[in-house]
Every structure is written in C-alpha cells, then in structure tokens.
Amino acid sequence: TGELYTWGRDEGDGRLGLGSGGGPGEAGSLSVPSKVNALPVSVAAVACGGFFTMALTSDGQLWSWGG
C-alpha cells in the first residue's frame, strides 16, 4: 500500500523517522511498529542499516534519516 512502518532503538538522532526519541514523546526502544507519517507520497522501496533508514517514494524522491 506504500505505507512505511518503523520500530527499533532510537538514540535520539531520529533514525526511526518518527522525530527525536524512540517515538512520539519517547526515547529509547520502540517495540510496536509505528507509521512514518512525514512522507508526502507512497513509498516504493526502503533500505536501512544500523543507524539510518532511506525510502524511495513513488514520485522518485529519496528520503534519508538517522545518524
């Protein structure tokens, strides 16, 4: 459906794509998948590593976040 969900550990650098901390108003780990609402259009592909996430949107934009 083009939606992106994220979970894991955030060291306050925004690597989960949910803003600062592990989730809305939180720091640390997020064990329940949460939707990344910041992307303006649907997601076509995703790549991630230990400290970053990248998303390619359906209109060809590349978004990256994390440390």
N, CA, C and O atoms as a Maestro MAE file, in Angstrom:
{
 s_m_m2io_version
 :::
 2.0.0
}

f_m_ct {
 s_m_title
 :::
 protein
 m_atom[268] {
  # First column is atom index #
  i_m_mmod_type
  r_m_x_coord
  r_m_y_coord
  r_m_z_coord
  i_m_residue_number
  s_m_chain_name
  s_m_pdb_residue_name
  s_m_pdb_atom_name
  i_m_atomic_number
  :::
  1 25 0.811 -1.211 0.000 1 A "THR " " N  " 7
  2 3 0.000 0.000 0.000 1 A "THR " " CA " 6
  3 2 0.843 1.259 0.000 1 A "THR " " C  " 6
  4 15 0.299 2.361 -0.079 1 A "THR " " O  " 8
  5 25 2.169 1.123 0.087 2 A "GLY " " N  " 7
  6 3 3.037 2.290 0.062 2 A "GLY " " CA " 6
  7 2 3.248 2.960 1.394 2 A "GLY " " C  " 6
  8 15 3.860 4.026 1.447 2 A "GLY " " O  " 8
  9 25 2.762 2.372 2.482 3 A "GLU " " N  " 7
  10 3 2.973 2.932 3.811 3 A "GLU " " CA " 6
  11 2 4.269 2.380 4.390 3 A "GLU " " C  " 6
  12 15 4.690 1.274 4.050 3 A "GLU " " O  " 8
  13 25 4.902 3.163 5.270 4 A "LEU " " N  " 7
  14 3 6.151 2.749 5.897 4 A "LEU " " CA " 6
  15 2 5.968 2.727 7.408 4 A "LEU " " C  " 6
  16 15 5.519 3.704 8.006 4 A "LEU " " O  " 8
  17 25 6.320 1.603 8.013 5 A "TYR " " N  " 7
  18 3 6.275 1.447 9.461 5 A "TYR " " CA " 6
  19 2 7.686 1.193 9.964 5 A "TYR " " C  " 6
  20 15 8.504 0.595 9.265 5 A "TYR " " O  " 8
  21 25 7.968 1.649 11.179 6 A "THR " " N  " 7
  22 3 9.307 1.510 11.738 6 A "THR " " CA " 6
  23 2 9.230 1.130 13.212 6 A "THR " " C  " 6
  24 15 8.249 1.426 13.893 6 A "THR " " O  " 8
  25 25 10.277 0.472 13.688 7 A "TRP " " N  " 7
  26 3 10.421 0.140 15.095 7 A "TRP " " CA " 6
  27 2 11.888 -0.144 15.367 7 A "TRP " " C  " 6
  28 15 12.677 -0.280 14.431 7 A "TRP " " O  " 8
  29 25 12.257 -0.232 16.617 8 A "GLY " " N  " 7
  30 3 13.648 -0.493 16.973 8 A "GLY " " CA " 6
  31 2 14.143 0.460 18.036 8 A "GLY " " C  " 6
  32 15 13.362 0.969 18.839 8 A "GLY " " O  " 8
  33 25 15.439 0.700 18.039 9 A "ARG " " N  " 7
  34 3 16.061 1.569 19.041 9 A "ARG " " CA " 6
  35 2 16.485 2.877 18.399 9 A "ARG " " C  " 6
  36 15 17.112 2.893 17.340 9 A "ARG " " O  " 8
  37 25 16.133 3.968 19.052 10 A "ASP " " N  " 7
  38 3 16.490 5.307 18.605 10 A "ASP " " CA " 6
  39 2 17.336 5.950 19.686 10 A "ASP " " C  " 6
  40 15 16.933 5.986 20.848 10 A "ASP " " O  " 8
  41 25 18.494 6.452 19.324 11 A "GLU " " N  " 7
  42 3 19.388 7.107 20.279 11 A "GLU " " CA " 6
  43 2 19.166 8.616 20.309 11 A "GLU " " C  " 6
  44 15 20.050 9.365 20.726 11 A "GLU " " O  " 8
  45 25 18.000 9.064 19.875 12 A "GLY " " N  " 7
  46 3 17.698 10.484 19.857 12 A "GLY " " CA " 6
  47 2 18.116 11.171 18.575 12 A "GLY " " C  " 6
  48 15 18.036 12.396 18.483 12 A "GLY " " O  " 8
  49 25 18.564 10.409 17.575 13 A "ASP " " N  " 7
  50 3 19.012 11.007 16.314 13 A "ASP " " CA " 6
  51 2 17.969 10.912 15.205 13 A "ASP " " C  " 6
  52 15 18.250 11.277 14.063 13 A "ASP " " O  " 8
  53 25 16.786 10.435 15.521 14 A "GLY " " N  " 7
  54 3 15.719 10.388 14.534 14 A "GLY " " CA " 6
  55 2 15.804 9.234 13.554 14 A "GLY " " C  " 6
  56 15 15.124 9.257 12.528 14 A "GLY " " O  " 8
  57 25 16.609 8.234 13.833 15 A "ARG " " N  " 7
  58 3 16.828 7.148 12.863 15 A "ARG " " CA " 6
  59 2 15.570 6.359 12.541 15 A "ARG " " C  " 6
  60 15 15.535 5.663 11.527 15 A "ARG " " O  " 8
  61 25 14.535 6.445 13.371 16 A "LEU " " N  " 7
  62 3 13.299 5.725 13.090 16 A "LEU " " CA " 6
  63 2 12.337 6.519 12.211 16 A "LEU " " C  " 6
  64 15 11.331 5.976 11.756 16 A "LEU " " O  " 8
  65 25 12.627 7.780 11.970 17 A "GLY " " N  " 7
  66 3 11.749 8.590 11.135 17 A "GLY " " CA " 6
  67 2 10.525 9.103 11.853 17 A "GLY " " C  " 6
  68 15 9.568 9.544 11.216 17 A "GLY " " O  " 8
  69 25 10.541 9.053 13.175 18 A "LEU " " N  " 7
  70 3 9.398 9.489 13.966 18 A "LEU " " CA " 6
  71 2 9.699 10.756 14.746 18 A "LEU " " C  " 6
  72 15 8.965 11.095 15.674 18 A "LEU " " O  " 8
  73 25 10.754 11.454 14.392 19 A "GLY " " N  " 7
  74 3 11.182 12.617 15.143 19 A "GLY " " CA " 6
  75 2 12.212 12.203 16.182 19 A "GLY " " C  " 6
  76 15 12.697 11.071 16.153 19 A "GLY " " O  " 8
  77 25 12.550 13.091 17.086 20 A "SER " " N  " 7
  78 3 13.541 12.792 18.119 20 A "SER " " CA " 6
  79 2 13.011 11.743 19.077 20 A "SER " " C  " 6
  80 15 11.815 11.710 19.368 20 A "SER " " O  " 8
  81 25 13.889 10.891 19.566 21 A "GLY " " N  " 7
  82 3 13.492 9.861 20.516 21 A "GLY " " CA " 6
  83 2 12.941 8.632 19.829 21 A "GLY " " C  " 6
  84 15 12.927 8.556 18.600 21 A "GLY " " O  " 8
  85 25 12.484 7.666 20.615 22 A "GLY " " N  " 7
  86 3 12.037 6.381 20.096 22 A "GLY " " CA " 6
  87 2 10.643 6.382 19.539 22 A "GLY " " C  " 6
  88 15 10.203 5.369 18.995 22 A "GLY " " O  " 8
  89 25 9.941 7.461 19.650 23 A "GLY " " N  " 7
  90 3 8.583 7.542 19.154 23 A "GLY " " CA " 6
  91 2 7.992 8.841 19.649 23 A "GLY " " C  " 6
  92 15 8.696 9.633 20.276 23 A "GLY " " O  " 8
  93 25 6.744 9.080 19.390 24 A "PRO " " N  " 7
  94 3 6.133 10.335 19.835 24 A "PRO " " CA " 6
  95 2 6.251 10.517 21.344 24 A "PRO " " C  " 6
  96 15 5.600 9.805 22.108 24 A "PRO " " O  " 8
  97 25 7.067 11.453 21.771 25 A "GLY " " N  " 7
  98 3 7.257 11.744 23.184 25 A "GLY " " CA " 6
  99 2 8.089 10.726 23.945 25 A "GLY " " C  " 6
  100 15 8.113 10.763 25.175 25 A "GLY " " O  " 8
  101 25 8.771 9.819 23.258 26 A "GLU " " N  " 7
  102 3 9.537 8.769 23.919 26 A "GLU " " CA " 6
  103 2 11.000 8.805 23.499 26 A "GLU " " C  " 6
  104 15 11.347 9.360 22.456 26 A "GLU " " O  " 8
  105 25 11.846 8.209 24.321 27 A "ALA " " N  " 7
  106 3 13.243 7.968 23.953 27 A "ALA " " CA " 6
  107 2 13.513 6.489 24.152 27 A "ALA " " C  " 6
  108 15 12.848 5.841 24.960 27 A "ALA " " O  " 8
  109 25 14.469 5.955 23.433 28 A "GLY " " N  " 7
  110 3 14.838 4.555 23.617 28 A "GLY " " CA " 6
  111 2 14.208 3.642 22.594 28 A "GLY " " C  " 6
  112 15 14.152 3.972 21.409 28 A "GLY " " O  " 8
  113 25 13.730 2.487 23.045 29 A "SER " " N  " 7
  114 3 13.240 1.454 22.141 29 A "SER " " CA " 6
  115 2 11.757 1.607 21.842 29 A "SER " " C  " 6
  116 15 10.975 2.079 22.667 29 A "SER " " O  " 8
  117 25 11.402 1.196 20.647 30 A "LEU " " N  " 7
  118 3 10.012 1.163 20.216 30 A "LEU " " CA " 6
  119 2 9.759 -0.245 19.705 30 A "LEU " " C  " 6
  120 15 10.264 -0.618 18.646 30 A "LEU " " O  " 8
  121 25 8.982 -1.034 20.443 31 A "SER " " N  " 7
  122 3 8.782 -2.435 20.085 31 A "SER " " CA " 6
  123 2 7.537 -2.668 19.239 31 A "SER " " C  " 6
  124 15 7.368 -3.754 18.683 31 A "SER " " O  " 8
  125 25 6.672 -1.681 19.131 32 A "VAL " " N  " 7
  126 3 5.461 -1.796 18.324 32 A "VAL " " CA " 6
  127 2 5.652 -0.970 17.056 32 A "VAL " " C  " 6
  128 15 5.991 0.210 17.153 32 A "VAL " " O  " 8
  129 25 5.446 -1.546 15.870 33 A "PRO " " N  " 7
  130 3 5.600 -0.771 14.633 33 A "PRO " " CA " 6
  131 2 4.714 0.474 14.626 33 A "PRO " " C  " 6
  132 15 3.537 0.415 14.983 33 A "PRO " " O  " 8
  133 25 5.296 1.597 14.217 34 A "SER " " N  " 7
  134 3 4.578 2.869 14.129 34 A "SER " " CA " 6
  135 2 4.726 3.425 12.725 34 A "SER " " C  " 6
  136 15 5.798 3.345 12.125 34 A "SER " " O  " 8
  137 25 3.649 3.986 12.206 35 A "LYS " " N  " 7
  138 3 3.649 4.522 10.847 35 A "LYS " " CA " 6
  139 2 4.477 5.802 10.771 35 A "LYS " " C  " 6
  140 15 4.374 6.670 11.638 35 A "LYS " " O  " 8
  141 25 5.300 5.911 9.723 36 A "VAL " " N  " 7
  142 3 6.054 7.134 9.445 36 A "VAL " " CA " 6
  143 2 5.132 8.034 8.628 36 A "VAL " " C  " 6
  144 15 4.858 7.752 7.461 36 A "VAL " " O  " 8
  145 25 4.654 9.118 9.241 37 A "ASN " " N  " 7
  146 3 3.681 9.994 8.593 37 A "ASN " " CA " 6
  147 2 4.309 11.154 7.839 37 A "ASN " " C  " 6
  148 15 3.598 11.894 7.158 37 A "ASN " " O  " 8
  149 25 5.624 11.334 7.940 38 A "ALA " " N  " 7
  150 3 6.283 12.508 7.361 38 A "ALA " " CA " 6
  151 2 6.431 12.447 5.846 38 A "ALA " " C  " 6
  152 15 6.692 13.474 5.219 38 A "ALA " " O  " 8
  153 25 6.274 11.278 5.243 39 A "LEU " " N  " 7
  154 3 6.476 11.154 3.798 39 A "LEU " " CA " 6
  155 2 5.233 11.625 3.048 39 A "LEU " " C  " 6
  156 15 4.119 11.226 3.386 39 A "LEU " " O  " 8
  157 25 5.415 12.481 2.020 40 A "PRO " " N  " 7
  158 3 4.278 13.106 1.346 40 A "PRO " " CA " 6
  159 2 3.524 12.190 0.381 40 A "PRO " " C  " 6
  160 15 2.359 12.450 0.082 40 A "PRO " " O  " 8
  161 25 4.154 11.139 -0.107 41 A "VAL " " N  " 7
  162 3 3.517 10.221 -1.058 41 A "VAL " " CA " 6
  163 2 3.880 8.787 -0.685 41 A "VAL " " C  " 6
  164 15 4.649 8.566 0.250 41 A "VAL " " O  " 8
  165 25 3.337 7.822 -1.403 42 A "SER " " N  " 7
  166 3 3.573 6.423 -1.062 42 A "SER " " CA " 6
  167 2 5.028 6.017 -1.286 42 A "SER " " C  " 6
  168 15 5.735 6.600 -2.107 42 A "SER " " O  " 8
  169 25 5.448 5.015 -0.543 43 A "VAL " " N  " 7
  170 3 6.823 4.521 -0.583 43 A "VAL " " CA " 6
  171 2 6.923 3.360 -1.571 43 A "VAL " " C  " 6
  172 15 6.103 2.442 -1.551 43 A "VAL " " O  " 8
  173 25 7.943 3.415 -2.439 44 A "ALA " " N  " 7
  174 3 8.162 2.364 -3.436 44 A "ALA " " CA " 6
  175 2 9.234 1.377 -2.996 44 A "ALA " " C  " 6
  176 15 9.158 0.199 -3.343 44 A "ALA " " O  " 8
  177 25 10.245 1.834 -2.231 45 A "ALA " " N  " 7
  178 3 11.341 0.965 -1.795 45 A "ALA " " CA " 6
  179 2 11.942 1.524 -0.512 45 A "ALA " " C  " 6
  180 15 11.864 2.723 -0.241 45 A "ALA " " O  " 8
  181 25 12.545 0.629 0.274 46 A "VAL " " N  " 7
  182 3 13.147 1.007 1.556 46 A "VAL " " CA " 6
  183 2 14.500 0.317 1.698 46 A "VAL " " C  " 6
  184 15 14.664 -0.830 1.281 46 A "VAL " " O  " 8
  185 25 15.463 1.018 2.285 47 A "ALA " " N  " 7
  186 3 16.750 0.438 2.655 47 A "ALA " " CA " 6
  187 2 17.078 0.944 4.055 47 A "ALA " " C  " 6
  188 15 16.762 2.083 4.399 47 A "ALA " " O  " 8
  189 25 17.709 0.101 4.854 48 A "CYS " " N  " 7
  190 3 18.058 0.544 6.201 48 A "CYS " " CA " 6
  191 2 19.320 -0.156 6.673 48 A "CYS " " C  " 6
  192 15 19.732 -1.187 6.141 48 A "CYS " " O  " 8
  193 25 19.913 0.442 7.689 49 A "GLY " " N  " 7
  194 3 21.099 -0.109 8.319 49 A "GLY " " CA " 6
  195 2 20.983 0.086 9.813 49 A "GLY " " C  " 6
  196 15 19.900 0.382 10.319 49 A "GLY " " O  " 8
  197 25 22.070 -0.076 10.516 50 A "GLY " " N  " 7
  198 3 22.054 0.048 11.962 50 A "GLY " " CA " 6
  199 2 21.726 1.435 12.468 50 A "GLY " " C  " 6
  200 15 21.226 1.585 13.583 50 A "GLY " " O  " 8
  201 25 21.998 2.456 11.665 51 A "PHE " " N  " 7
  202 3 21.841 3.825 12.141 51 A "PHE " " CA " 6
  203 2 21.083 4.729 11.179 51 A "PHE " " C  " 6
  204 15 21.062 5.943 11.379 51 A "PHE " " O  " 8
  205 25 20.466 4.183 10.156 52 A "PHE " " N  " 7
  206 3 19.770 5.030 9.183 52 A "PHE " " CA " 6
  207 2 18.633 4.265 8.522 52 A "PHE " " C  " 6
  208 15 18.567 3.037 8.582 52 A "PHE " " O  " 8
  209 25 17.739 5.020 7.889 53 A "THR " " N  " 7
  210 3 16.686 4.475 7.036 53 A "THR " " CA " 6
  211 2 16.592 5.361 5.809 53 A "THR " " C  " 6
  212 15 16.726 6.581 5.910 53 A "THR " " O  " 8
  213 25 16.364 4.760 4.653 54 A "MET " " N  " 7
  214 3 16.161 5.504 3.410 54 A "MET " " CA " 6
  215 2 14.889 4.983 2.754 54 A "MET " " C  " 6
  216 15 14.611 3.784 2.787 54 A "MET " " O  " 8
  217 25 14.122 5.883 2.161 55 A "ALA " " N  " 7
  218 3 12.900 5.499 1.470 55 A "ALA " " CA " 6
  219 2 12.842 6.201 0.122 55 A "ALA " " C  " 6
  220 15 13.086 7.403 0.024 55 A "ALA " " O  " 8
  221 25 12.519 5.444 -0.904 56 A "LEU " " N  " 7
  222 3 12.291 5.982 -2.240 56 A "LEU " " CA " 6
  223 2 10.788 6.066 -2.426 56 A "LEU " " C  " 6
  224 15 10.091 5.056 -2.328 56 A "LEU " " O  " 8
  225 25 10.280 7.268 -2.695 57 A "THR " " N  " 7
  226 3 8.843 7.434 -2.865 57 A "THR " " CA " 6
  227 2 8.436 7.163 -4.309 57 A "THR " " C  " 6
  228 15 9.275 7.109 -5.208 57 A "THR " " O  " 8
  229 25 7.150 6.996 -4.508 58 A "SER " " N  " 7
  230 3 6.634 6.642 -5.830 58 A "SER " " CA " 6
  231 2 6.875 7.728 -6.871 58 A "SER " " C  " 6
  232 15 6.816 7.453 -8.069 58 A "SER " " O  " 8
  233 25 7.145 8.953 -6.436 59 A "ASP " " N  " 7
  234 3 7.428 10.035 -7.389 59 A "ASP " " CA " 6
  235 2 8.928 10.261 -7.585 59 A "ASP " " C  " 6
  236 15 9.327 11.251 -8.197 59 A "ASP " " O  " 8
  237 25 9.771 9.344 -7.066 60 A "GLY " " N  " 7
  238 3 11.209 9.395 -7.312 60 A "GLY " " CA " 6
  239 2 12.027 10.161 -6.295 60 A "GLY " " C  " 6
  240 15 13.235 10.309 -6.483 60 A "GLY " " O  " 8
  241 25 11.422 10.656 -5.220 61 A "GLN " " N  " 7
  242 3 12.181 11.360 -4.187 61 A "GLN " " CA " 6
  243 2 12.866 10.346 -3.271 61 A "GLN " " C  " 6
  244 15 12.288 9.312 -2.936 61 A "GLN " " O  " 8
  245 25 14.098 10.648 -2.871 62 A "LEU " " N  " 7
  246 3 14.823 9.805 -1.926 62 A "LEU " " CA " 6
  247 2 14.884 10.526 -0.586 62 A "LEU " " C  " 6
  248 15 15.388 11.646 -0.497 62 A "LEU " " O  " 8
  249 25 14.373 9.884 0.444 63 A "TRP " " N  " 7
  250 3 14.365 10.428 1.796 63 A "TRP " " CA " 6
  251 2 15.312 9.604 2.652 63 A "TRP " " C  " 6
  252 15 15.367 8.381 2.523 63 A "TRP " " O  " 8
  253 25 16.060 10.273 3.528 64 A "SER " " N  " 7
  254 3 17.001 9.588 4.402 64 A "SER " " CA " 6
  255 2 16.956 10.232 5.779 64 A "SER " " C  " 6
  256 15 16.835 11.451 5.899 64 A "SER " " O  " 8
  257 25 17.054 9.409 6.819 65 A "TRP " " N  " 7
  258 3 17.106 9.946 8.173 65 A "TRP " " CA " 6
  259 2 17.901 9.006 9.060 65 A "TRP " " C  " 6
  260 15 18.106 7.835 8.740 65 A "TRP " " O  " 8
  261 25 18.340 9.552 10.181 66 A "GLY " " N  " 7
  262 3 19.166 8.795 11.124 66 A "GLY " " CA " 6
  263 2 20.524 9.434 11.287 66 A "GLY " " C  " 6
  264 15 20.727 10.594 10.928 66 A "GLY " " O  " 8
  265 25 21.468 8.659 11.840 67 A "GLY " " N  " 7
  266 3 22.757 9.231 12.193 67 A "GLY " " CA " 6
  267 2 23.869 8.932 11.295 67 A "GLY " " C  " 6
  268 15 24.990 9.382 11.530 67 A "GLY " " O  " 8
  :::
 }
 m_bond[267] {
  # First column is bond index #
  i_m_from
  i_m_to
  i_m_order
  :::
  1 1 2 1
  2 2 3 1
  3 3 4 2
  4 3 5 1
  5 5 6 1
  6 6 7 1
  7 7 8 2
  8 7 9 1
  9 9 10 1
  10 10 11 1
  11 11 12 2
  12 11 13 1
  13 13 14 1
  14 14 15 1
  15 15 16 2
  16 15 17 1
  17 17 18 1
  18 18 19 1
  19 19 20 2
  20 19 21 1
  21 21 22 1
  22 22 23 1
  23 23 24 2
  24 23 25 1
  25 25 26 1
  26 26 27 1
  27 27 28 2
  28 27 29 1
  29 29 30 1
  30 30 31 1
  31 31 32 2
  32 31 33 1
  33 33 34 1
  34 34 35 1
  35 35 36 2
  36 35 37 1
  37 37 38 1
  38 38 39 1
  39 39 40 2
  40 39 41 1
  41 41 42 1
  42 42 43 1
  43 43 44 2
  44 43 45 1
  45 45 46 1
  46 46 47 1
  47 47 48 2
  48 47 49 1
  49 49 50 1
  50 50 51 1
  51 51 52 2
  52 51 53 1
  53 53 54 1
  54 54 55 1
  55 55 56 2
  56 55 57 1
  57 57 58 1
  58 58 59 1
  59 59 60 2
  60 59 61 1
  61 61 62 1
  62 62 63 1
  63 63 64 2
  64 63 65 1
  65 65 66 1
  66 66 67 1
  67 67 68 2
  68 67 69 1
  69 69 70 1
  70 70 71 1
  71 71 72 2
  72 71 73 1
  73 73 74 1
  74 74 75 1
  75 75 76 2
  76 75 77 1
  77 77 78 1
  78 78 79 1
  79 79 80 2
  80 79 81 1
  81 81 82 1
  82 82 83 1
  83 83 84 2
  84 83 85 1
  85 85 86 1
  86 86 87 1
  87 87 88 2
  88 87 89 1
  89 89 90 1
  90 90 91 1
  91 91 92 2
  92 91 93 1
  93 93 94 1
  94 94 95 1
  95 95 96 2
  96 95 97 1
  97 97 98 1
  98 98 99 1
  99 99 100 2
  100 99 101 1
  101 101 102 1
  102 102 103 1
  103 103 104 2
  104 103 105 1
  105 105 106 1
  106 106 107 1
  107 107 108 2
  108 107 109 1
  109 109 110 1
  110 110 111 1
  111 111 112 2
  112 111 113 1
  113 113 114 1
  114 114 115 1
  115 115 116 2
  116 115 117 1
  117 117 118 1
  118 118 119 1
  119 119 120 2
  120 119 121 1
  121 121 122 1
  122 122 123 1
  123 123 124 2
  124 123 125 1
  125 125 126 1
  126 126 127 1
  127 127 128 2
  128 127 129 1
  129 129 130 1
  130 130 131 1
  131 131 132 2
  132 131 133 1
  133 133 134 1
  134 134 135 1
  135 135 136 2
  136 135 137 1
  137 137 138 1
  138 138 139 1
  139 139 140 2
  140 139 141 1
  141 141 142 1
  142 142 143 1
  143 143 144 2
  144 143 145 1
  145 145 146 1
  146 146 147 1
  147 147 148 2
  148 147 149 1
  149 149 150 1
  150 150 151 1
  151 151 152 2
  152 151 153 1
  153 153 154 1
  154 154 155 1
  155 155 156 2
  156 155 157 1
  157 157 158 1
  158 158 159 1
  159 159 160 2
  160 159 161 1
  161 161 162 1
  162 162 163 1
  163 163 164 2
  164 163 165 1
  165 165 166 1
  166 166 167 1
  167 167 168 2
  168 167 169 1
  169 169 170 1
  170 170 171 1
  171 171 172 2
  172 171 173 1
  173 173 174 1
  174 174 175 1
  175 175 176 2
  176 175 177 1
  177 177 178 1
  178 178 179 1
  179 179 180 2
  180 179 181 1
  181 181 182 1
  182 182 183 1
  183 183 184 2
  184 183 185 1
  185 185 186 1
  186 186 187 1
  187 187 188 2
  188 187 189 1
  189 189 190 1
  190 190 191 1
  191 191 192 2
  192 191 193 1
  193 193 194 1
  194 194 195 1
  195 195 196 2
  196 195 197 1
  197 197 198 1
  198 198 199 1
  199 199 200 2
  200 199 201 1
  201 201 202 1
  202 202 203 1
  203 203 204 2
  204 203 205 1
  205 205 206 1
  206 206 207 1
  207 207 208 2
  208 207 209 1
  209 209 210 1
  210 210 211 1
  211 211 212 2
  212 211 213 1
  213 213 214 1
  214 214 215 1
  215 215 216 2
  216 215 217 1
  217 217 218 1
  218 218 219 1
  219 219 220 2
  220 219 221 1
  221 221 222 1
  222 222 223 1
  223 223 224 2
  224 223 225 1
  225 225 226 1
  226 226 227 1
  227 227 228 2
  228 227 229 1
  229 229 230 1
  230 230 231 1
  231 231 232 2
  232 231 233 1
  233 233 234 1
  234 234 235 1
  235 235 236 2
  236 235 237 1
  237 237 238 1
  238 238 239 1
  239 239 240 2
  240 239 241 1
  241 241 242 1
  242 242 243 1
  243 243 244 2
  244 243 245 1
  245 245 246 1
  246 246 247 1
  247 247 248 2
  248 247 249 1
  249 249 250 1
  250 250 251 1
  251 251 252 2
  252 251 253 1
  253 253 254 1
  254 254 255 1
  255 255 256 2
  256 255 257 1
  257 257 258 1
  258 258 259 1
  259 259 260 2
  260 259 261 1
  261 261 262 1
  262 262 263 1
  263 263 264 2
  264 263 265 1
  265 265 266 1
  266 266 267 1
  267 267 268 2
  :::
 }
}
